[in-house]
Amino acid sequence: AGTYNTPKLLMLSGIGPRQDLEDLGISVISDLPGVGKNLRDHYGIATYWGSLLPTNTPFAFQTPVFNVFGPERSGPTTFQFELSGTYGSVVPLRSKSVGNVSIQSNNPTDGLLIDPNILSH
């Protein structure tokens, strides 16, 4: 079910934080406060732009111009910077930010409440 739907399935089945489940009218089978917690992900920012190069120019849109990594395992967060012909991105690596996933109702078709808590640490 993956990162987001596994906690959803568990909580809808009565496995998760007792108070959260009871507040939604779900019978608690097992009080596991950690369900839906400790969400960690690699979020990035990407941008695309036009180019004056013809699309058939070899490697114009595939080969990165540079890819710079910060010092390994130092500082609160290191970032990966990448540029190519019509694309640029910044991605934080080894972020210490931790988010959570929870359900908003006992209806399985309702969406999730996802708080990635990006760059909080």
N, C-alpha and C positions, 0 to 999 in steps of 0.2 A: 504494500500500500504506500510505501515511501515516507519521506520526511514529514509530510503534512497530514496524510490520511491515516497513518498508523495511530497517532494519538486520537484522531477523530473516532476511528473504529473502536479503540479501547474505551474511550470515555462513553460513547453511545452504548457500549456493552456493560457499563457499570464499573469499569476499572479506571481509576484516576483519583484526583484529589476529592476527598469526601465532600467537603463543603460546596465545591463547584458543582458536583454531580447532584447533590441534594437540592441546591438552588434551582436546578433545571428540571427537577422532578424525576431524576433517574435513580433507580434503585442501586445502591452501592454493593458490588460483589467483592471488591478489594480496594481498600484505601491506599493508593499509591500516589503520593504527592508529586513525584518526579515525572509523571506522564505529561508530555507536552512542554516540558522544561528543557533547558540546555540547547536551544536552537542555535546552531552556528552555521554560517554560510559565507560564501565569497560573493559579495555584491560588487558590481563594477559600474563604471560610467563609460559609455561609448559614444562616439560621435562619427558621423559620416559626412563627407563633403564631395563636391564635384571635382573633376579633373579635366585638364586640357589635353591629356594624353589620350590617344585612341584606345578603345577597349582591347584591341588586339596587340598592344605593346607588350612584349614578353615581360612577365613578372611585375608589371606595373601595379597590379592589384593583389598580388599574392605574397611577395617577399617583404617582411618587415624591414624598415629602414634601420631601426634600432630597437632593442629590447633590453631595458636596464632594470636590474634587480637591486634592491637595497642590500645592505650588509646582512648576511645570514644571521637570523635569530638575535638581532639587536634592536633596541628601541621598542616602543610600544606597538608600532605597526610598521611593516615595510610595504612598499607599494611596487607594483609592476606597471611600467609605462610601456606602451607599445604603439608604434606608428607604422602605417604602410601607405600605399598610394592614395587611398580614399577613406582611411579609417584610423581612428585613434582611440585608445582606451587607457583607463587607470583602474587598477584592481588592488584593494588592500589585501595583503597576505598575512597570515598568522594573527588576525584580529582577535582580541580578547573579548569582544562584545558578545553577549549571550542574550538571546530572545526567547520567546515562547509561542506555543500554538495552543488554542483552546476552542471549544465549541461554543456557539452562542445560543443554542436551543437543543431540545431533544429530538428535533426533526432532522433525519439524516440528509435531506436535500438542501438544508440551509448551509451557507458558506461558513468558513472558519474565521476565527479572529487570529490574525497572525501579526505578532509584534517582533520584528527582526532586531529592534534595539540597536540599529546600525551606528557604529562609531561612538558608542556610549562609554567605551573604555580605552 
